[in-house]
Amino acid sequence: MPRYEYRCRTCGDTFELSRPMAESAAPADCPSGHDDTVKLLSTVAVGGAASAPAAAPRASGGGGGGGCCGGGCCG
């Protein structure tokens, strides 16, 4: 079950709640009993080794498709 972080606007405490994603926007009461809370945005850190960078697409010199409009009518 995902954990969401909240901050109480009344006392300033930060707390976490585990709740289903379907209830992520539901109001949360502060552990001290206050109801003026706001959900905080979380950052996610992903670690690991990076693989080789992807090759940049090559520009084609003529006619053939791709581009911004799929090779259609843009000029």
C-alpha positions as CSV (number, residue, x, y, z in Angstrom):
1,M,0.0,0.0,0.0
2,P,1.5,3.4,-0.9
3,R,2.6,5.9,1.8
4,Y,1.6,9.5,1.5
5,E,3.2,12.4,3.4
6,Y,1.1,15.2,4.9
7,R,1.9,18.4,6.8
8,C,-0.4,19.9,9.4
9,R,-1.0,23.7,8.9
10,T,-2.0,24.1,12.5
11,C,1.0,22.6,14.3
12,G,3.5,22.2,11.5
13,D,4.0,18.5,12.1
14,T,4.8,16.2,9.1
15,F,3.3,12.7,9.1
16,E,2.8,9.8,6.8
17,L,-0.2,7.6,6.1
18,S,-0.5,4.3,4.3
19,R,-3.7,4.2,2.3
20,P,-5.0,2.9,-1.0
21,M,-4.3,5.0,-4.1
22,A,-8.1,5.5,-4.5
23,E,-8.0,7.4,-1.2
24,S,-4.9,9.5,-1.9
25,A,-6.8,12.7,-2.2
26,A,-9.0,12.2,0.8
27,P,-8.5,14.5,3.8
28,A,-6.1,13.4,6.5
29,D,-6.3,14.3,10.2
30,C,-3.1,15.2,12.0
31,P,-2.0,12.8,14.7
32,S,-2.6,15.7,17.2
33,G,-6.2,15.9,16.1
34,H,-6.1,18.9,13.7
35,D,-7.9,18.7,10.4
36,D,-6.1,21.4,8.4
37,T,-3.6,19.3,6.5
38,V,-2.0,19.4,3.1
39,K,-0.6,16.4,1.1
40,L,3.0,16.9,0.2
41,L,4.6,16.1,-3.1
42,S,7.1,13.2,-2.8
43,T,10.3,12.8,-4.8
44,V,11.4,9.4,-5.9
45,A,15.1,8.5,-6.1
46,V,16.1,5.8,-8.5
47,G,19.6,4.4,-8.3
48,G,21.6,2.1,-10.4
49,A,24.1,2.1,-13.2
50,A,23.2,4.0,-16.4
51,S,23.4,2.2,-19.7
52,A,24.9,3.6,-22.8
53,P,23.1,6.7,-24.0
54,A,20.6,6.2,-26.8
55,A,21.8,7.3,-30.3
56,A,20.4,10.5,-31.6
57,P,18.1,10.0,-34.7
58,R,19.9,10.8,-38.0
59,A,18.6,13.5,-40.2
60,S,17.5,12.2,-43.5
61,G,18.2,14.2,-46.6
62,G,15.2,13.5,-48.6
63,G,11.7,12.7,-48.9
64,G,10.8,9.8,-46.7
65,G,8.7,9.9,-43.6
66,G,9.2,10.6,-40.0
67,G,9.6,14.2,-39.0
68,C,7.0,16.2,-37.2
69,C,4.1,15.2,-39.2
70,G,4.9,11.6,-40.3
71,G,6.2,12.5,-43.8
72,G,2.9,14.0,-44.7
73,C,2.1,17.5,-46.0
74,C,4.4,19.8,-43.9
75,G,7.0,21.6,-45.8
